[in-house]
């Protein structure tokens, strides 16, 4: 008998969760994996492509090639290239023969506009980091700590039940007292459950999360429209007619009125714009999916924790409209499941409960621990 009691004590002691060795604060993820991927692609892609464009510009030298007259010297040809690159004005005639000028300056500022795009894509992340992440960090620390503590309280409750049952002269009276305590909810851990219920009535986190995704979607759409505008108006014209008859050269008779020029980097900018635009179009459904996650509850996590005594947030149907801070917290709890030590053990208990023939004997983790501790022999069957 003493050997079985000793084995039960060891088993219950091993079931207790150890105190976390280090601080959980450093290991918490305050971004969902999909949000982190969106930030990496939306910000990193334009920066990477712009760096390639600048590297090519520095290595190739001039970004324009003009066909100067044959009587021009090397310095005069270099001056034509420089003057046409500085102006980037296309001179042509309309159908009625009137002179028309068209600015191609968007090509010159295109790499810098992608830098602006990268900064805009980073703004939603900054909004989340400084407006929502501190509060979310505190919520996650408290909830994860309380969930693990609730599991440990359940195990300690079974340890106390063993001692009381061994000291009791009438086992049947002990189990009657146990059933009465369950009916009157003496085993309830109300702090965590009431805290989660309170989070259903706050909307600061969900507002910032939706705003973050809306801003990101707006910036993605605006960038795609900007690239479409460039393609429709500028990115189809790699050659243009340049005029250098300005200033001191205006009265020079040997200088032609128009000089044909070709943009050397044109195909590179087309490739960059197609890459950025195509990638951003593919990212839009991901952003919409992230926002739509808040339209349904992640009940898998809470259903596992209903194995704790009187933790019945789902069974009492307290989960109402999912667009609230609690749903956001559940999403981030799922992303930080590695920090939630009790989840793995409760998940295993839940799986064993499904495989048990008499499922009515196991309602909570306390019932499961009493079975493992060998108290089922005197427990009255319903």
Protein Blocks (a to p, Z undefined) as FASTA:
>chain_A
ZZmmmmmmmmmmmmpccddfbafklmpccbdfklmmmmmmmmmmmmmmmmmmmmmmmmno
pabdcdddfkbcfklmmmmmmmmmmnopacdddfkopacdddfklmmmmmmmmmmmmmmm
mmmmmmmmmmmmmmmmmmmmmmmmmmmmmmmmmmmmmmmmmmmmmmpmblmlmmmmmmmm
mmnopmbcfklmmmmmmmmmgcklmmmmmmmmmmmmmmmmmmmmmmmmmmmmmmmmcbdc
ddfbghjllmpmklcfbdcdddfklmmmmmmmmmmmmmmmmmmmmmmmmmmmmmpccfkl
mmmmmmpghiafklnopaccfbbfklmmmmmmmmmmmmmmmlmmmmmmmmmmmmpmblml
pmbfklmmmmmnopmmmpccZZ
